[in-house]
């Protein structure tokens, strides 16, 4: 499909997620509809427990909604089985997590190489080194996560996310475990890479200052979703 | 291919991180243990297979208690075979006023038909092939004869009524049993000289042999002839069934050594299971992230499967190599079973080792690890998802299944394999229950003391599953080593000491009836207490209740042995000392019916004889029958003259007999023996001390060999300890970091850790000592028939070895916990979480 800025990359239709709790049925997400264009940056904000991470999980195909549809690059991701969604994720989606989620037994470079290896892409080492250099950590390529600071670990995580040149980057509270100053640097890095790579950015955060940097903002609370 | 390459990359990274070391080493130890036994038994089997001719000294050997008639030699010649006439028996040699019991092998000039006799002219000089056979009047002797009698080649010695010149020293003799089976050194003589020695007389213990060699067709034809002739009492051995004594010994050795190796396998499996569980837990996030970045379930399965298989293969190769080097010690200790130089090992032990290693790893590690494919990708956002807690049934069930298959394969028999695994598991379960009981007892004290030395005890009690596993792992090894040390040392010594001081220490056999009075006079003249003389007739059981019996009709080895050789029969008018009637009645001398016999109870049991059964014996070319009138229990440990079969006086009078006598001779009267043998050269004097010493040497060597294999069990136990430490590593690190952050001193942390391992080791030592004590009591009472006594030094050594060994290894495995600064620990553990 030819992509233009006017074609939505992500389309969500009538998304609902309900769970059974001791108190009865609980609606985590209710009737959510929105679309995001290529290269847009979007923030999803809301208080703790509002359903932000649940929504992010469904958008990434990590979780299944009670009903509704999610189209990613024109494909209904829930028409695919779990392995199909995994392949799609590898091809299209990059992830950045609050807790970095680096593999402790791999060096920084090897963490960045991991998705390239899984997708069997060529020039894995060279590509990883390039991205490491872009995030300013090539000289730490041989270090293990435990030898890196929080900010450095998140930069490695960002490098891993961008190594496969994803079409969409999903970031779940990327600065949640960092101090303010480091967090700002990480956000700067995220947005500059986003601009360079023309990646769509979906950012889940409760930080309004961070949300203000995005082109669009959605608010979620009590399962209800609206654009600000 | 790409998946394999990726898996290899991941394997390398996991190895680098130290995650796989215990898994790897556990497999190496298990494979080394089983391979060392496998290489050893394979080489003995190869010797039996490839060198069977040399073991026999021929292609086929007939053994009997009478000389073979000319018909046999004629049949062999007609079949195109070469033959050797042979007669063998124990006898005495005399020289320099000393005597020595020897085993005489008298053969003709065609000997050997297969293999070569190696000789030398001087002790410790290189051997050469014997080019020419012995001339009459000359003998070849084994080195022990020269050293005992202070002789050299060229000297003379007396054999029976004939004097011989020592022509050479034997270094290699085809057909000779290994050192395990000979209590006397060998002498080779020209068969033409036997008559002049006058050593063979009616009723003597000589065994006659007809050795034959030739092509397969000729051997087959000759065997057919022997089968058709169907003469009683003839044993035929060919290359397929050569040396049943070696085969029986090998089977026993295989079983004991296999059991020791199996224990290592079980413990290694436990270490693998513990390590695999930790590996799985540590890879939950790893798998979730991989699923996030595009890995399918199938890819994850393949990656872990290939990693496990590759690790298993590499570890097994290392284990096989280690086992190969390790088996050298077994060859040193037990190689003499074969009696020939052992050929190289075949490929079967290599294959067996590789399969064992991969099977153990796959059985104990694959099920939990493969479950990683089910970890949901959503775990990256919700950490409570995908926590795999494999059930113990899954964790150990497949592994035990793999073990059962391995042991059945090794034993070559379904029943034996199942028994071995069931026995080992039952023993381990018992130890585990005992360990749990002791731990529960200790738990009562955990809060009584507020000292850092007792914090360790609390840690043990807090993790009962891991603690019991570690206690048992070490307890098994300590128990085995204590039992074997006991058997080698205390038990045998106690048994020997329990023998009355004045119990007979010499047996003189082969006394002809007309010599009895003269020998009695000789004893009296030399002021030696006159012993009892017992008549002995050599007879073979041929029929029971009018039905012919043969060794093949019975499965039990003892029954086969009783029917395949002549027994020593005697007669008595009263129940002998140290004999006790357990069934039936002793005969009434006034009853004119003579055809009664009394049977020893094990003979009755193995041959399924009861009162009233009629047994027919063949003595020389004659027969007699006897009805079982009574069954006796014999105290074999009394060292009296005891017989399996006693006849009513008068039944055996017409049969050729010799006499034997057990007697006690003080060491100060040793010179009497020389005079006795000099005066009566045809008799043989057996030194009981020599026999006991030989038996003791065999037991020591065998128990050392088994103990050696049990060392692998201790190593596997260490792996279980390390795996247990590793599985609680993060917890310990965090506890230690928090306690130090809150003000705990390094010394207190050290005490806590040390006390935990000390208690663990002491408990393991106690378990080992408890079960070693029980086993020793069983052996004392049922096997050696001694009163049970408790050896408290067992407990001391068990606790010392356990406490010291486990403490040392535990502290080594916990070095990082103490040395790492708290902040680094807190950072590292939160990264993992």
Interface residues (C-beta under 8 A of the other chain):
Chain A: X53 X56 X57 X60 X62 X63 X82 X83 X86 X87 X89 X90 X91 X95 X97 X101 X102 X103 X104 X105 X106 X110 X114 X115 X117 X118 X119 X120 X145 X146 X160 X164 X172
Chain B: X2 X6 X9 X13 X14 X16 X17 X19 X285 X286 X289 X290 X291 X292 X293 X294 X295 X296 X297 X298 X299 X376 X377 X378 X380 X381 X382 X824 X827 X828 X831 X832
